[in-house]
Amino acid sequence: MDQQINQIINQHHRMNRRLWMAILSGVLLIIAVTVLFHFSDVFTHPIVEEASTLNDIMFVIIVVVVLAILAVKRRLMDTKKILSKANITLLSDGQGESTKDPTNRKAEILQNAIQFMRQNFLIIWVLGEVVVIIGFILYILLLNFEAFLIYSIVGLWSLAVNYPRLQFLQRLYYLIEEN
């Protein structure tokens, strides 16, 4: 791996980690605020009295969000699909023909692939945060702390499983090298 490619990979990996940590910080802040609300008894009565219907609706929304996370991960986070989209975009922009140096072309393909990957990761991370936000809304409306804890665990699990790994970016590079 040459110096230019290694620098691109490390730069994007740091950016991905910062974005992931920013989203994780927001999730942890929501959890901390909810725990503070719960143990300081800020809310004494639920806003909505009909709990079962709202619980069911929120549960269905959470299931749909989790399925969306899995669908995005399965369909869009395959490294070969990411590389093919990056190469197609590069050719459609007219950049593919202008670059004669194969190292620069590989760097451009890698940069486009990393941007596609970051977009997909952002979708996954935000959907994980949405799970916690829905749990927070459910807590505010129903004072259902147990449901909030379950939804928080699901959201944190989604973020933990989808942590941006350097090996994923390096794998993109090695797949580019193979082609």
N, C-alpha and C positions, 0 to 999 in steps of 0.2 A: 504494500500500500504506500503510494508516494505521499509526500508531505502535504501537497495541496488537498488531496482527497481526505487525508487524515484530519486536517484542519477543518474542512467542511463538516465532516462527521462529528467531530468533537464540539464544534460550535452549535450545530443543530441539536445535539444531545443535551447540551447545557440549556438551550432554549426550551426544549421539551420538558426537561426536569423542572425548570422555573414555572412553566405553565401548569404542570401537574401539581407542584407544590402550592401555587396560588389557589387552584381549585380545591385542593385538600385543606388548605387553611380556611377557606370559606366554609367548607363542610364542618370542620372542627369547631369553628366559631358558632355555627348554628347549633351544633350539639351542645356546646358549653352554655349557650344562652338558654336552651331548652332545659338543661339540667338545673341551671340556676333558677329559672322560672318554677320548675317542679318542686325543688326543695325549699324555696323561699315562699311558696304558696302565693305567687303573684295573682294567679287566676284561681278563684275559689269555686266558680260555677262554670260549667261548659256553656259555650255560646249556642250550640245546637243541641237540642234535647233528643232528637231522633238519631240515635247513634248507629243503629244496625245498618240502615240504608247508606249512610255516608261512609261507614267503614267498608261496606261492600264495594261502593263506587271507587273509593280510594284504592282498595286492594286490586280491583280490575285495572285501574290506571297504572299501578305499580307493576303488575304483571306485563302489561303492554310495554312499559318503558324498559323493563328487564329483557323482554323478548327483542325489543329494538336494539338494545346493547349487543345482544348475542348475534342478531342479524348483521349489524354493521361489522362486528368483529369477524364473523364468518365470511361475509361477502366481500368486504373491502380491505381487510387487513392481510390478505394473502400477498406475500412479497412479489410473486410473479405477476399478479394483477396490477399491483402498484407500479411495477417497472414497465409493464406494457402501456399503462395509461400515461406514465411520464414520457415515454418514447413517442407515443402518438401525439401528445401535446407539443412536444418539442418539434416534431415534423410539421404539425399543422400551423405552428407559429412561424415556420420558415427558418428556424434557427438551426435545424439539423443539417441543412445543405451548406450553410455558411461556415460551419466549423470544420476545418480540415484536420486539425490536430486531434488524434484519437483520445488523448488524455483530457483535453478540454471538453470534448463531446461526452466522455464518460462522467466528467464532473458536472456537466449540465444535466445529463440524465439523472445522476444521483441527486442533484439539488431539486429537480422537479419531483422525483420519487419521494424525497423526504418531505416536501411540501404537501403532497397528497397524503402521505402517512400522518403528518401532523394534523391535517384537517380531519382525518378519520379519528385519530386519537382524541381530538377536541370534542368531537361529537360524542364519543364514548364517555369521556370524563364529565362532560356537562350533563349527560343523561344520568350518570351516577350521582351527580349533585342534585338533579331533579328529584331523585328518589328520596333523598334526605329532606329536601324542601317540602315535598308532599307530606312526609312524616311530620315535619314541623307544623304545617298547616293543619293537619289532622289533630295534633296535640293542642293547638290554639283553639280549634273549634270544639273538640270533644274532651280535652284533658286526658287523652288516652296515651299515657306515658309508655306503656308496654309496646303498643303498636309503633310509637316513635322509635323506640330502641331497636325493634326488629328492622324497620325501614333504614335506620342509620347503619346498622350492621350490613345490610344489603348494599347500601351506597358506598360504604367504606370498603367492603369486599370488592366491589366493582373497580374502585380506584386502585386498590392494592394489586389486583390481578392484572390490571392494565397499566402498570408502572412502565414508564418509557425506559427500555433497556438499550444499552449501547450495542449489544450483540445483534439486535434487530437491524440497526443501521449498518453495521458491518456486514451483515448477511446481504443487504441490498447491494453493497459494493461488490461482494464476491460474485453475486449473480450477474452483475454488469460485466465483470471481468470474464466470466464464462462465455458470455455472448459476444 
